[in-house]
Amino acid sequence: MARKDIEIQRKNMIDTARKYGMNATETIRCSQELDHLLNQELKMNTAPSQDDTLQTN
């Protein structure tokens, strides 16, 4: 997944909202898909690396 995918989905959501309205089912679906992409991006960027984990003896 890339930021490009997020930007494409964001544009799609905005275009859909302009066409159908903010509360339309299509717009809400686009928003949920965008949320999913953003959550995936957040998880990828906040997952601890092996260097960040605590070392126990």
mmCIF entry with sequence, helices, sheets and N, C-alpha, C, O atoms, coordinates in Angstrom:
data_MODEL
# 
_entry.id   MODEL 
# 
_entity.id                         1 
_entity.type                       polymer 
_entity.pdbx_number_of_molecules   1 
# 
_entity_poly.entity_id                      1 
_entity_poly.type                           'polypeptide(L)' 
_entity_poly.nstd_linkage                   no 
_entity_poly.nstd_monomer                   no 
_entity_poly.pdbx_seq_one_letter_code       MARKDIEIQRKNMIDTARKYGMNATETIRCSQELDHLLNQELKMNTAPSQDDTLQTN 
_entity_poly.pdbx_seq_one_letter_code_can   MARKDIEIQRKNMIDTARKYGMNATETIRCSQELDHLLNQELKMNTAPSQDDTLQTN 
_entity_poly.pdbx_strand_id                 A 
# 
loop_
_entity_poly_seq.entity_id 
_entity_poly_seq.num 
_entity_poly_seq.mon_id 
_entity_poly_seq.hetero 
1 1  MET n 
1 2  ALA n 
1 3  ARG n 
1 4  LYS n 
1 5  ASP n 
1 6  ILE n 
1 7  GLU n 
1 8  ILE n 
1 9  GLN n 
1 10 ARG n 
1 11 LYS n 
1 12 ASN n 
1 13 MET n 
1 14 ILE n 
1 15 ASP n 
1 16 THR n 
1 17 ALA n 
1 18 ARG n 
1 19 LYS n 
1 20 TYR n 
1 21 GLY n 
1 22 MET n 
1 23 ASN n 
1 24 ALA n 
1 25 THR n 
1 26 GLU n 
1 27 THR n 
1 28 ILE n 
1 29 ARG n 
1 30 CYS n 
1 31 SER n 
1 32 GLN n 
1 33 GLU n 
1 34 LEU n 
1 35 ASP n 
1 36 HIS n 
1 37 LEU n 
1 38 LEU n 
1 39 ASN n 
1 40 GLN n 
1 41 GLU n 
1 42 LEU n 
1 43 LYS n 
1 44 MET n 
1 45 ASN n 
1 46 THR n 
1 47 ALA n 
1 48 PRO n 
1 49 SER n 
1 50 GLN n 
1 51 ASP n 
1 52 ASP n 
1 53 THR n 
1 54 LEU n 
1 55 GLN n 
1 56 THR n 
1 57 ASN n 
# 
_struct_asym.id          A 
_struct_asym.entity_id   1 
# 
loop_
_struct_conf.conf_type_id 
_struct_conf.id 
_struct_conf.pdbx_PDB_helix_id 
_struct_conf.beg_label_comp_id 
_struct_conf.beg_label_asym_id 
_struct_conf.beg_label_seq_id 
_struct_conf.pdbx_beg_PDB_ins_code 
_struct_conf.end_label_comp_id 
_struct_conf.end_label_asym_id 
_struct_conf.end_label_seq_id 
_struct_conf.pdbx_end_PDB_ins_code 
_struct_conf.beg_auth_comp_id 
_struct_conf.beg_auth_asym_id 
_struct_conf.beg_auth_seq_id 
_struct_conf.end_auth_comp_id 
_struct_conf.end_auth_asym_id 
_struct_conf.end_auth_seq_id 
_struct_conf.pdbx_PDB_helix_class 
_struct_conf.details 
_struct_conf.pdbx_PDB_helix_length 
HELX_P HELX_P1 AA1 ARG A 3  ? TYR A 20 ? ARG A 3  TYR A 20 1 ? 18 
HELX_P HELX_P2 AA2 THR A 25 ? THR A 46 ? THR A 25 THR A 46 1 ? 22 
HELX_P HELX_P3 AA3 GLN A 50 ? ASP A 52 ? GLN A 50 ASP A 52 5 ? 3  
# 
_struct_conf_type.id          HELX_P 
_struct_conf_type.criteria    ? 
_struct_conf_type.reference   ? 
# 
loop_
_atom_site.group_PDB 
_atom_site.id 
_atom_site.type_symbol 
_atom_site.label_atom_id 
_atom_site.label_alt_id 
_atom_site.label_comp_id 
_atom_site.label_asym_id 
_atom_site.label_entity_id 
_atom_site.label_seq_id 
_atom_site.pdbx_PDB_ins_code 
_atom_site.Cartn_x 
_atom_site.Cartn_y 
_atom_site.Cartn_z 
_atom_site.occupancy 
_atom_site.B_iso_or_equiv 
_atom_site.pdbx_formal_charge 
_atom_site.auth_seq_id 
_atom_site.auth_comp_id 
_atom_site.auth_asym_id 
_atom_site.auth_atom_id 
_atom_site.pdbx_PDB_model_num 
ATOM 1   N N  . MET A 1 1  ? 0.853   -1.181  0.000  1.00 0.00 ? 1  MET A N  1 
ATOM 2   C CA . MET A 1 1  ? 0.000   0.000   0.000  1.00 0.00 ? 1  MET A CA 1 
ATOM 3   C C  . MET A 1 1  ? 0.897   1.242   0.000  1.00 0.00 ? 1  MET A C  1 
ATOM 4   O O  . MET A 1 1  ? 1.959   1.264   0.622  1.00 0.00 ? 1  MET A O  1 
ATOM 5   N N  . ALA A 1 2  ? 0.456   2.233   -0.686 1.00 0.00 ? 2  ALA A N  1 
ATOM 6   C CA . ALA A 1 2  ? 1.253   3.450   -0.791 1.00 0.00 ? 2  ALA A CA 1 
ATOM 7   C C  . ALA A 1 2  ? 0.386   4.669   -0.526 1.00 0.00 ? 2  ALA A C  1 
ATOM 8   O O  . ALA A 1 2  ? -0.843  4.611   -0.555 1.00 0.00 ? 2  ALA A O  1 
ATOM 9   N N  . ARG A 1 3  ? 1.056   5.749   -0.273 1.00 0.00 ? 3  ARG A N  1 
ATOM 10  C CA . ARG A 1 3  ? 0.330   7.010   -0.086 1.00 0.00 ? 3  ARG A CA 1 
ATOM 11  C C  . ARG A 1 3  ? -0.487  7.352   -1.323 1.00 0.00 ? 3  ARG A C  1 
ATOM 12  O O  . ARG A 1 3  ? -1.524  8.009   -1.231 1.00 0.00 ? 3  ARG A O  1 
ATOM 13  N N  . LYS A 1 4  ? -0.018  6.909   -2.466 1.00 0.00 ? 4  LYS A N  1 
ATOM 14  C CA . LYS A 1 4  ? -0.747  7.156   -3.711 1.00 0.00 ? 4  LYS A CA 1 
ATOM 15  C C  . LYS A 1 4  ? -2.150  6.550   -3.624 1.00 0.00 ? 4  LYS A C  1 
ATOM 16  O O  . LYS A 1 4  ? -3.122  7.171   -4.052 1.00 0.00 ? 4  LYS A O  1 
ATOM 17  N N  . ASP A 1 5  ? -2.254  5.347   -3.075 1.00 0.00 ? 5  ASP A N  1 
ATOM 18  C CA . ASP A 1 5  ? -3.559  4.694   -2.908 1.00 0.00 ? 5  ASP A CA 1 
ATOM 19  C C  . ASP A 1 5  ? -4.468  5.518   -2.004 1.00 0.00 ? 5  ASP A C  1 
ATOM 20  O O  . ASP A 1 5  ? -5.666  5.640   -2.263 1.00 0.00 ? 5  ASP A O  1 
ATOM 21  N N  . ILE A 1 6  ? -3.900  6.079   -0.953 1.00 0.00 ? 6  ILE A N  1 
ATOM 22  C CA . ILE A 1 6  ? -4.675  6.905   -0.022 1.00 0.00 ? 6  ILE A CA 1 
ATOM 23  C C  . ILE A 1 6  ? -5.181  8.153   -0.735 1.00 0.00 ? 6  ILE A C  1 
ATOM 24  O O  . ILE A 1 6  ? -6.347  8.523   -0.597 1.00 0.00 ? 6  ILE A O  1 
ATOM 25  N N  . GLU A 1 7  ? -4.310  8.794   -1.489 1.00 0.00 ? 7  GLU A N  1 
ATOM 26  C CA . GLU A 1 7  ? -4.714  10.008  -2.203 1.00 0.00 ? 7  GLU A CA 1 
ATOM 27  C C  . GLU A 1 7  ? -5.773  9.717   -3.261 1.00 0.00 ? 7  GLU A C  1 
ATOM 28  O O  . GLU A 1 7  ? -6.693  10.511  -3.451 1.00 0.00 ? 7  GLU A O  1 
ATOM 29  N N  . ILE A 1 8  ? -5.651  8.595   -3.943 1.00 0.00 ? 8  ILE A N  1 
ATOM 30  C CA . ILE A 1 8  ? -6.659  8.204   -4.937 1.00 0.00 ? 8  ILE A CA 1 
ATOM 31  C C  . ILE A 1 8  ? -8.003  7.990   -4.257 1.00 0.00 ? 8  ILE A C  1 
ATOM 32  O O  . ILE A 1 8  ? -9.030  8.456   -4.750 1.00 0.00 ? 8  ILE A O  1 
ATOM 33  N N  . GLN A 1 9  ? -8.003  7.286   -3.123 1.00 0.00 ? 9  GLN A N  1 
ATOM 34  C CA . GLN A 1 9  ? -9.255  7.022   -2.415 1.00 0.00 ? 9  GLN A CA 1 
ATOM 35  C C  . GLN A 1 9  ? -9.846  8.305   -1.841 1.00 0.00 ? 9  GLN A C  1 
ATOM 36  O O  . GLN A 1 9  ? -11.065 8.476   -1.833 1.00 0.00 ? 9  GLN A O  1 
ATOM 37  N N  . ARG A 1 10 ? -8.996  9.201   -1.365 1.00 0.00 ? 10 ARG A N  1 
ATOM 38  C CA . ARG A 1 10 ? -9.472  10.479  -0.837 1.00 0.00 ? 10 ARG A CA 1 
ATOM 39  C C  . ARG A 1 10 ? -10.164 11.287  -1.943 1.00 0.00 ? 10 ARG A C  1 
ATOM 40  O O  . ARG A 1 10 ? -11.235 11.853  -1.726 1.00 0.00 ? 10 ARG A O  1 
ATOM 41  N N  . LYS A 1 11 ? -9.549  11.335  -3.117 1.00 0.00 ? 11 LYS A N  1 
ATOM 42  C CA . LYS A 1 11 ? -10.153 12.049  -4.242 1.00 0.00 ? 11 LYS A CA 1 
ATOM 43  C C  . LYS A 1 11 ? -11.472 11.392  -4.643 1.00 0.00 ? 11 LYS A C  1 
ATOM 44  O O  . LYS A 1 11 ? -12.452 12.080  -4.930 1.00 0.00 ? 11 LYS A O  1 
ATOM 45  N N  . ASN A 1 12 ? -11.493 10.082  -4.663 1.00 0.00 ? 12 ASN A N  1 
ATOM 46  C CA . ASN A 1 12 ? -12.712 9.351   -4.995 1.00 0.00 ? 12 ASN A CA 1 
ATOM 47  C C  . ASN A 1 12 ? -13.828 9.689   -4.011 1.00 0.00 ? 12 ASN A C  1 
ATOM 48  O O  . ASN A 1 12 ? -14.973 9.894   -4.415 1.00 0.00 ? 12 ASN A O  1 
ATOM 49  N N  . MET A 1 13 ? -13.500 9.747   -2.723 1.00 0.00 ? 13 MET A N  1 
ATOM 50  C CA . MET A 1 13 ? -14.494 10.076  -1.707 1.00 0.00 ? 13 MET A CA 1 
ATOM 51  C C  . MET A 1 13 ? -15.031 11.497  -1.904 1.00 0.00 ? 13 MET A C  1 
ATOM 52  O O  . MET A 1 13 ? -16.238 11.726  -1.819 1.00 0.00 ? 13 MET A O  1 
ATOM 53  N N  . ILE A 1 14 ? -14.141 12.438  -2.165 1.00 0.00 ? 14 ILE A N  1 
ATOM 54  C CA . ILE A 1 14 ? -14.564 13.831  -2.370 1.00 0.00 ? 14 ILE A CA 1 
ATOM 55  C C  . ILE A 1 14 ? -15.455 13.944  -3.598 1.00 0.00 ? 14 ILE A C  1 
ATOM 56  O O  . ILE A 1 14 ? -16.493 14.605  -3.558 1.00 0.00 ? 14 ILE A O  1 
ATOM 57  N N  . ASP A 1 15 ? -15.053 13.302  -4.684 1.00 0.00 ? 15 ASP A N  1 
ATOM 58  C CA . ASP A 1 15 ? -15.867 13.332  -5.906 1.00 0.00 ? 15 ASP A CA 1 
ATOM 59  C C  . ASP A 1 15 ? -17.239 12.707  -5.673 1.00 0.00 ? 15 ASP A C  1 
ATOM 60  O O  . ASP A 1 15 ? -18.250 13.217  -6.154 1.00 0.00 ? 15 ASP A O  1 
ATOM 61  N N  . THR A 1 16 ? -17.267 11.612  -4.942 1.00 0.00 ? 16 THR A N  1 
ATOM 62  C CA . THR A 1 16 ? -18.530 10.937  -4.644 1.00 0.00 ? 16 THR A CA 1 
ATOM 63  C C  . THR A 1 16 ? -19.416 11.815  -3.771 1.00 0.00 ? 16 THR A C  1 
ATOM 64  O O  . THR A 1 16 ? -20.624 11.892  -3.991 1.00 0.00 ? 16 THR A O  1 
ATOM 65  N N  . ALA A 1 17 ? -18.828 12.474  -2.789 1.00 0.00 ? 17 ALA A N  1 
ATOM 66  C CA . ALA A 1 17 ? -19.601 13.367  -1.913 1.00 0.00 ? 17 ALA A CA 1 
ATOM 67  C C  . ALA A 1 17 ? -20.189 14.531  -2.698 1.00 0.00 ? 17 ALA A C  1 
ATOM 68  O O  . ALA A 1 17 ? -21.328 14.932  -2.458 1.00 0.00 ? 17 ALA A O  1 
ATOM 69  N N  . ARG A 1 18 ? -19.428 15.064  -3.621 1.00 0.00 ? 18 ARG A N  1 
ATOM 70  C CA . ARG A 1 18 ? -19.940 16.166  -4.447 1.00 0.00 ? 18 ARG A CA 1 
ATOM 71  C C  . ARG A 1 18 ? -21.092 15.710  -5.338 1.00 0.00 ? 18 ARG A C  1 
ATOM 72  O O  . ARG A 1 18 ? -22.041 16.457  -5.578 1.00 0.00 ? 18 ARG A O  1 
ATOM 73  N N  . LYS A 1 19 ? -20.997 14.496  -5.815 1.00 0.00 ? 19 LYS A N  1 
ATOM 74  C CA . LYS A 1 19 ? -22.013 13.977  -6.734 1.00 0.00 ? 19 LYS A CA 1 
ATOM 75  C C  . LYS A 1 19 ? -23.280 13.535  -6.003 1.00 0.00 ? 19 LYS A C  1 
ATOM 76  O O  . LYS A 1 19 ? -24.390 13.842  -6.440 1.00 0.00 ? 19 LYS A O  1 
ATOM 77  N N  . TYR A 1 20 ? -23.115 12.811  -4.885 1.00 0.00 ? 20 TYR A N  1 
ATOM 78  C CA . TYR A 1 20 ? -24.258 12.189  -4.209 1.00 0.00 ? 20 TYR A CA 1 
ATOM 79  C C  . TYR A 1 20 ? -24.627 12.828  -2.872 1.00 0.00 ? 20 TYR A C  1 
ATOM 80  O O  . TYR A 1 20 ? -25.724 12.607  -2.360 1.00 0.00 ? 20 TYR A O  1 
ATOM 81  N N  . GLY A 1 21 ? -23.713 13.622  -2.302 1.00 0.00 ? 21 GLY A N  1 
ATOM 82  C CA . GLY A 1 21 ? -23.957 14.213  -0.992 1.00 0.00 ? 21 GLY A CA 1 
ATOM 83  C C  . GLY A 1 21 ? -23.156 13.517  0.094  1.00 0.00 ? 21 GLY A C  1 
ATOM 84  O O  . GLY A 1 21 ? -22.715 12.378  -0.060 1.00 0.00 ? 21 GLY A O  1 
ATOM 85  N N  . MET A 1 22 ? -22.982 14.235  1.196  1.00 0.00 ? 22 MET A N  1 
ATOM 86  C CA . MET A 1 22 ? -22.149 13.739  2.298  1.00 0.00 ? 22 MET A CA 1 
ATOM 87  C C  . MET A 1 22 ? -22.712 12.499  2.988  1.00 0.00 ? 22 MET A C  1 
ATOM 88  O O  . MET A 1 22 ? -21.947 11.667  3.476  1.00 0.00 ? 22 MET A O  1 
ATOM 89  N N  . ASN A 1 23 ? -24.027 12.365  3.036  1.00 0.00 ? 23 ASN A N  1 
ATOM 90  C CA . ASN A 1 23 ? -24.641 11.263  3.771  1.00 0.00 ? 23 ASN A CA 1 
ATOM 91  C C  . ASN A 1 23 ? -25.059 10.101  2.886  1.00 0.00 ? 23 ASN A C  1 
ATOM 92  O O  . ASN A 1 23 ? -25.713 9.171   3.357  1.00 0.00 ? 23 ASN A O  1 
ATOM 93  N N  . ALA A 1 24 ? -24.693 10.141  1.623  1.00 0.00 ? 24 ALA A N  1 
ATOM 94  C CA . ALA A 1 24 ? -25.062 9.064   0.703  1.00 0.00 ? 24 ALA A CA 1 
ATOM 95  C C  . ALA A 1 24 ? -24.298 7.786   1.042  1.00 0.00 ? 24 ALA A C  1 
ATOM 96  O O  . ALA A 1 24 ? -23.162 7.829   1.514  1.00 0.00 ? 24 ALA A O  1 
ATOM 97  N N  . THR A 1 25 ? -24.940 6.665   0.796  1.00 0.00 ? 25 THR A N  1 
ATOM 98  C CA . THR A 1 25 ? -24.320 5.367   1.059  1.00 0.00 ? 25 THR A CA 1 
ATOM 99  C C  . THR A 1 25 ? -22.987 5.228   0.334  1.00 0.00 ? 25 THR A C  1 
ATOM 100 O O  . THR A 1 25 ? -22.023 4.710   0.897  1.00 0.00 ? 25 THR A O  1 
ATOM 101 N N  . GLU A 1 26 ? -22.930 5.684   -0.898 1.00 0.00 ? 26 GLU A N  1 
ATOM 102 C CA . GLU A 1 26 ? -21.697 5.590   -1.683 1.00 0.00 ? 26 GLU A CA 1 
ATOM 103 C C  . GLU A 1 26 ? -20.558 6.387   -1.040 1.00 0.00 ? 26 GLU A C  1 
ATOM 104 O O  . GLU A 1 26 ? -19.414 5.935   -1.002 1.00 0.00 ? 26 GLU A O  1 
ATOM 105 N N  . THR A 1 27 ? -20.887 7.567   -0.542 1.00 0.00 ? 27 THR A N  1 
ATOM 106 C CA . THR A 1 27 ? -19.880 8.419   0.102  1.00 0.00 ? 27 THR A CA 1 
ATOM 107 C C  . THR A 1 27 ? -19.393 7.781   1.396  1.00 0.00 ? 27 THR A C  1 
ATOM 108 O O  . THR A 1 27 ? -18.195 7.776   1.680  1.00 0.00 ? 27 THR A O  1 
ATOM 109 N N  . ILE A 1 28 ? -20.306 7.253   2.166  1.00 0.00 ? 28 ILE A N  1 
ATOM 110 C CA . ILE A 1 28 ? -19.932 6.600   3.429  1.00 0.00 ? 28 ILE A CA 1 
ATOM 111 C C  . ILE A 1 28 ? -19.052 5.392   3.155  1.00 0.00 ? 28 ILE A C  1 
ATOM 112 O O  . ILE A 1 28 ? -18.084 5.157   3.878  1.00 0.00 ? 28 ILE A O  1 
ATOM 113 N N  . ARG A 1 29 ? -19.370 4.634   2.132  1.00 0.00 ? 29 ARG A N  1 
ATOM 114 C CA . ARG A 1 29 ? -18.559 3.472   1.772  1.00 0.00 ? 29 ARG A CA 1 
ATOM 115 C C  . ARG A 1 29 ? -17.140 3.918   1.388  1.00 0.00 ? 29 ARG A C  1 
ATOM 116 O O  . ARG A 1 29 ? -16.159 3.303   1.805  1.00 0.00 ? 29 ARG A O  1 
ATOM 117 N N  . CYS A 1 30 ? -17.039 4.977   0.600  1.00 0.00 ? 30 CYS A N  1 
ATOM 118 C CA . CYS A 1 30 ? -15.721 5.512   0.224  1.00 0.00 ? 30 CYS A CA 1 
ATOM 119 C C  . CYS A 1 30 ? -14.949 5.973   1.455  1.00 0.00 ? 30 CYS A C  1 
ATOM 120 O O  . CYS A 1 30 ? -13.744 5.744   1.561  1.00 0.00 ? 30 CYS A O  1 
ATOM 121 N N  . SER A 1 31 ? -15.640 6.618   2.377  1.00 0.00 ? 31 SER A N  1 
ATOM 122 C CA . SER A 1 31 ? -15.014 7.090   3.604  1.00 0.00 ? 31 SER A CA 1 
ATOM 123 C C  . SER A 1 31 ? -14.493 5.920   4.436  1.00 0.00 ? 31 SER A C  1 
ATOM 124 O O  . SER A 1 31 ? -13.399 5.992   4.995  1.00 0.00 ? 31 SER A O  1 
ATOM 125 N N  . GLN A 1 32 ? -15.261 4.860   4.517  1.00 0.00 ? 32 GLN A N  1 
ATOM 126 C CA . GLN A 1 32 ? -14.842 3.684   5.276  1.00 0.00 ? 32 GLN A CA 1 
ATOM 127 C C  . GLN A 1 32 ? -13.629 3.020   4.629  1.00 0.00 ? 32 GLN A C  1 
ATOM 128 O O  . GLN A 1 32 ? -12.729 2.552   5.326  1.00 0.00 ? 32 GLN A O  1 
ATOM 129 N N  . GLU A 1 33 ? -13.606 2.981   3.300  1.00 0.00 ? 33 GLU A N  1 
ATOM 130 C CA . GLU A 1 33 ? -12.453 2.419   2.601  1.00 0.00 ? 33 GLU A CA 1 
ATOM 131 C C  . GLU A 1 33 ? -11.210 3.273   2.843  1.00 0.00 ? 33 GLU A C  1 
ATOM 132 O O  . GLU A 1 33 ? -10.113 2.745   3.025  1.00 0.00 ? 33 GLU A O  1 
ATOM 133 N N  . LEU A 1 34 ? -11.387 4.590   2.842  1.00 0.00 ? 34 LEU A N  1 
ATOM 134 C CA . LEU A 1 34 ? -10.272 5.489   3.137  1.00 0.00 ? 34 LEU A CA 1 
ATOM 135 C C  . LEU A 1 34 ? -9.791  5.283   4.570  1.00 0.00 ? 34 LEU A C  1 
ATOM 136 O O  . LEU A 1 34 ? -8.586  5.237   4.816  1.00 0.00 ? 34 LEU A O  1 
ATOM 137 N N  . ASP A 1 35 ? -10.710 5.160   5.508  1.00 0.00 ? 35 ASP A N  1 
ATOM 138 C CA . ASP A 1 35 ? -10.343 4.892   6.906  1.00 0.00 ? 35 ASP A CA 1 
ATOM 139 C C  . ASP A 1 35 ? -9.507  3.622   7.011  1.00 0.00 ? 35 ASP A C  1 
ATOM 140 O O  . ASP A 1 35 ? -8.511  3.582   7.734  1.00 0.00 ? 35 ASP A O  1 
ATOM 141 N N  . HIS A 1 36 ? -9.914  2.595   6.291  1.00 0.00 ? 36 HIS A N  1 
ATOM 142 C CA . HIS A 1 36 ? -9.196  1.319   6.310  1.00 0.00 ? 36 HIS A CA 1 
ATOM 143 C C  . HIS A 1 36 ? -7.754  1.507   5.808  1.00 0.00 ? 36 HIS A C  1 
ATOM 144 O O  . HIS A 1 36 ? -6.808  1.011   6.421  1.00 0.00 ? 36 HIS A O  1 
ATOM 145 N N  . LEU A 1 37 ? -7.598  2.221   4.695  1.00 0.00 ? 37 LEU A N  1 
ATOM 146 C CA . LEU A 1 37 ? -6.260  2.475   4.161  1.00 0.00 ? 37 LEU A CA 1 
ATOM 147 C C  . LEU A 1 37 ? -5.414  3.285   5.139  1.00 0.00 ? 37 LEU A C  1 
ATOM 148 O O  . LEU A 1 37 ? -4.234  2.993   5.336  1.00 0.00 ? 37 LEU A O  1 
ATOM 149 N N  . LEU A 1 38 ? -6.017  4.297   5.746  1.00 0.00 ? 38 LEU A N  1 
ATOM 150 C CA . LEU A 1 38 ? -5.287  5.126   6.710  1.00 0.00 ? 38 LEU A CA 1 
ATOM 151 C C  . LEU A 1 38 ? -4.884  4.320   7.942  1.00 0.00 ? 38 LEU A C  1 
ATOM 152 O O  . LEU A 1 38 ? -3.782  4.494   8.462  1.00 0.00 ? 38 LEU A O  1 
ATOM 153 N N  . ASN A 1 39 ? -5.761  3.447   8.408  1.00 0.00 ? 39 ASN A N  1 
ATOM 154 C CA . ASN A 1 39 ? -5.437  2.604   9.565  1.00 0.00 ? 39 ASN A CA 1 
ATOM 155 C C  . ASN A 1 39 ? -4.299  1.646   9.242  1.00 0.00 ? 39 ASN A C  1 
ATOM 156 O O  . ASN A 1 39 ? -3.424  1.419   10.077 1.00 0.00 ? 39 ASN A O  1 
ATOM 157 N N  . GLN A 1 40 ? -4.305  1.081   8.031  1.00 0.00 ? 40 GLN A N  1 
ATOM 158 C CA . GLN A 1 40 ? -3.208  0.204   7.619  1.00 0.00 ? 40 GLN A CA 1 
ATOM 159 C C  . GLN A 1 40 ? -1.889  0.969   7.598  1.00 0.00 ? 40 GLN A C  1 
ATOM 160 O O  . GLN A 1 40 ? -0.867  0.476   8.075  1.00 0.00 ? 40 GLN A O  1 
ATOM 161 N N  . GLU A 1 41 ? -1.922  2.173   7.042  1.00 0.00 ? 41 GLU A N  1 
ATOM 162 C CA . GLU A 1 41 ? -0.716  3.010   6.983  1.00 0.00 ? 41 GLU A CA 1 
ATOM 163 C C  . GLU A 1 41 ? -0.215  3.324   8.392  1.00 0.00 ? 41 GLU A C  1 
ATOM 164 O O  . GLU A 1 41 ? 0.987   3.260   8.653  1.00 0.00 ? 41 GLU A O  1 
ATOM 165 N N  . LEU A 1 42 ? -1.115  3.655   9.280  1.00 0.00 ? 42 LEU A N  1 
ATOM 166 C CA . LEU A 1 42 ? -0.741  3.958   10.660 1.00 0.00 ? 42 LEU A CA 1 
ATOM 167 C C  . LEU A 1 42 ? -0.110  2.748   11.338 1.00 0.00 ? 42 LEU A C  1 
ATOM 168 O O  . LEU A 1 42 ? 0.903   2.882   12.025 1.00 0.00 ? 42 LEU A O  1 
ATOM 169 N N  . LYS A 1 43 ? -0.692  1.581   11.153 1.00 0.00 ? 43 LYS A N  1 
ATOM 170 C CA . LYS A 1 43 ? -0.135  0.363   11.755 1.00 0.00 ? 43 LYS A CA 1 
ATOM 171 C C  . LYS A 1 43 ? 1.263   0.082   11.227 1.00 0.00 ? 43 LYS A C  1 
ATOM 172 O O  . LYS A 1 43 ? 2.154   -0.304  11.984 1.00 0.00 ? 43 LYS A O  1 
ATOM 173 N N  . MET A 1 44 ? 1.453   0.276   9.928  1.00 0.00 ? 44 MET A N  1 
ATOM 174 C CA . MET A 1 44 ? 2.768   0.022   9.335  1.00 0.00 ? 44 MET A CA 1 
ATOM 175 C C  . MET A 1 44 ? 3.813   0.993   9.869  1.00 0.00 ? 44 MET A C  1 
ATOM 176 O O  . MET A 1 44 ? 4.976   0.625   10.039 1.00 0.00 ? 44 MET A O  1 
ATOM 177 N N  . ASN A 1 45 ? 3.406   2.225   10.133 1.00 0.00 ? 45 ASN A N  1 
ATOM 178 C CA . ASN A 1 45 ? 4.355   3.244   10.577 1.00 0.00 ? 45 ASN A CA 1 
ATOM 179 C C  . ASN A 1 45 ? 4.574   3.256   12.078 1.00 0.00 ? 45 ASN A C  1 
ATOM 180 O O  . ASN A 1 45 ? 5.519   3.888   12.551 1.00 0.00 ? 45 ASN A O  1 
ATOM 181 N N  . THR A 1 46 ? 3.732   2.579   12.840 1.00 0.00 ? 46 THR A N  1 
ATOM 182 C CA . THR A 1 46 ? 3.892   2.577   14.293 1.00 0.00 ? 46 THR A CA 1 
ATOM 183 C C  . THR A 1 46 ? 4.264   1.213   14.848 1.00 0.00 ? 46 THR A C  1 
ATOM 184 O O  . THR A 1 46 ? 4.463   1.076   16.055 1.00 0.00 ? 46 THR A O  1 
ATOM 185 N N  . ALA A 1 47 ? 4.362   0.206   13.997 1.00 0.00 ? 47 ALA A N  1 
ATOM 186 C CA . ALA A 1 47 ? 4.740   -1.122  14.471 1.00 0.00 ? 47 ALA A CA 1 
ATOM 187 C C  . ALA A 1 47 ? 6.183   -1.063  14.968 1.00 0.00 ? 47 ALA A C  1 
ATOM 188 O O  . ALA A 1 47 ? 7.056   -0.537  14.278 1.00 0.00 ? 47 ALA A O  1 
ATOM 189 N N  . PRO A 1 48 ? 6.434   -1.600  16.161 1.00 0.00 ? 48 PRO A N  1 
ATOM 190 C CA . PRO A 1 48 ? 7.801   -1.540  16.685 1.00 0.00 ? 48 PRO A CA 1 
ATOM 191 C C  . PRO A 1 48 ? 8.736   -2.424  15.864 1.00 0.00 ? 48 PRO A C  1 
ATOM 192 O O  . PRO A 1 48 ? 8.386   -3.544  15.493 1.00 0.00 ? 48 PRO A O  1 
ATOM 193 N N  . SER A 1 49 ? 9.902   -1.915  15.594 1.00 0.00 ? 49 SER A N  1 
ATOM 194 C CA . SER A 1 49 ? 10.904  -2.720  14.909 1.00 0.00 ? 49 SER A CA 1 
ATOM 195 C C  . SER A 1 49 ? 11.641  -3.541  15.955 1.00 0.00 ? 49 SER A C  1 
ATOM 196 O O  . SER A 1 49 ? 11.467  -3.321  17.153 1.00 0.00 ? 49 SER A O  1 
ATOM 197 N N  . GLN A 1 50 ? 12.450  -4.473  15.518 1.00 0.00 ? 50 GLN A N  1 
ATOM 198 C CA . GLN A 1 50 ? 13.195  -5.287  16.474 1.00 0.00 ? 50 GLN A CA 1 
ATOM 199 C C  . GLN A 1 50 ? 14.151  -4.429  17.295 1.00 0.00 ? 50 GLN A C  1 
ATOM 200 O O  . GLN A 1 50 ? 14.437  -4.751  18.448 1.00 0.00 ? 50 GLN A O  1 
ATOM 201 N N  . ASP A 1 51 ? 14.639  -3.355  16.719 1.00 0.00 ? 51 ASP A N  1 
ATOM 202 C CA . ASP A 1 51 ? 15.539  -2.467  17.449 1.00 0.00 ? 51 ASP A CA 1 
ATOM 203 C C  . ASP A 1 51 ? 14.818  -1.734  18.575 1.00 0.00 ? 51 ASP A C  1 
ATOM 204 O O  . ASP A 1 51 ? 15.440  -1.349  19.566 1.00 0.00 ? 51 ASP A O  1 
ATOM 205 N N  . ASP A 1 52 ? 13.501  -1.538  18.425 1.00 0.00 ? 52 ASP A N  1 
ATOM 206 C CA . ASP A 1 52 ? 12.734  -0.784  19.407 1.00 0.00 ? 52 ASP A CA 1 
ATOM 207 C C  . ASP A 1 52 ? 12.206  -1.644  20.552 1.00 0.00 ? 52 ASP A C  1 
ATOM 208 O O  . ASP A 1 52 ? 11.753  -1.103  21.561 1.00 0.00 ? 52 ASP A O  1 
ATOM 209 N N  . THR A 1 53 ? 12.254  -2.955  20.421 1.00 0.00 ? 53 THR A N  1 
ATOM 210 C CA . THR A 1 53 ? 11.705  -3.819  21.459 1.00 0.00 ? 53 THR A CA 1 
ATOM 211 C C  . THR A 1 53 ? 12.690  -3.937  22.615 1.00 0.00 ? 53 THR A C  1 
ATOM 212 O O  . THR A 1 53 ? 13.901  -3.802  22.440 1.00 0.00 ? 53 THR A O  1 
ATOM 213 N N  . LEU A 1 54 ? 12.148  -4.190  23.788 1.00 0.00 ? 54 LEU A N  1 
ATOM 214 C CA . LEU A 1 54 ? 12.991  -4.344  24.972 1.00 0.00 ? 54 LEU A CA 1 
ATOM 215 C C  . LEU A 1 54 ? 13.754  -5.657  24.905 1.00 0.00 ? 54 LEU A C  1 
ATOM 216 O O  . LEU A 1 54 ? 13.212  -6.690  24.514 1.00 0.00 ? 54 LEU A O  1 
ATOM 217 N N  . GLN A 1 55 ? 14.990  -5.598  25.283 1.00 0.00 ? 55 GLN A N  1 
ATOM 218 C CA . GLN A 1 55 ? 15.816  -6.789  25.342 1.00 0.00 ? 55 GLN A CA 1 
ATOM 219 C C  . GLN A 1 55 ? 15.876  -7.252  26.794 1.00 0.00 ? 55 GLN A C  1 
ATOM 220 O O  . GLN A 1 55 ? 16.157  -6.459  27.693 1.00 0.00 ? 55 GLN A O  1 
ATOM 221 N N  . THR A 1 56 ? 15.612  -8.533  27.019 1.00 0.00 ? 56 THR A N  1 
ATOM 222 C CA . THR A 1 56 ? 15.711  -9.074  28.378 1.00 0.00 ? 56 THR A CA 1 
ATOM 223 C C  . THR A 1 56 ? 16.879  -10.035 28.438 1.00 0.00 ? 56 THR A C  1 
ATOM 224 O O  . THR A 1 56 ? 17.196  -10.704 27.455 1.00 0.00 ? 56 THR A O  1 
ATOM 225 N N  . ASN A 1 57 ? 17.518  -10.101 29.592 1.00 0.00 ? 57 ASN A N  1 
ATOM 226 C CA . ASN A 1 57 ? 18.672  -10.991 29.764 1.00 0.00 ? 57 ASN A CA 1 
ATOM 227 C C  . ASN A 1 57 ? 18.266  -12.271 30.379 1.00 0.00 ? 57 ASN A C  1 
ATOM 228 O O  . ASN A 1 57 ? 19.106  -13.143 30.599 1.00 0.00 ? 57 ASN A O  1 
# 
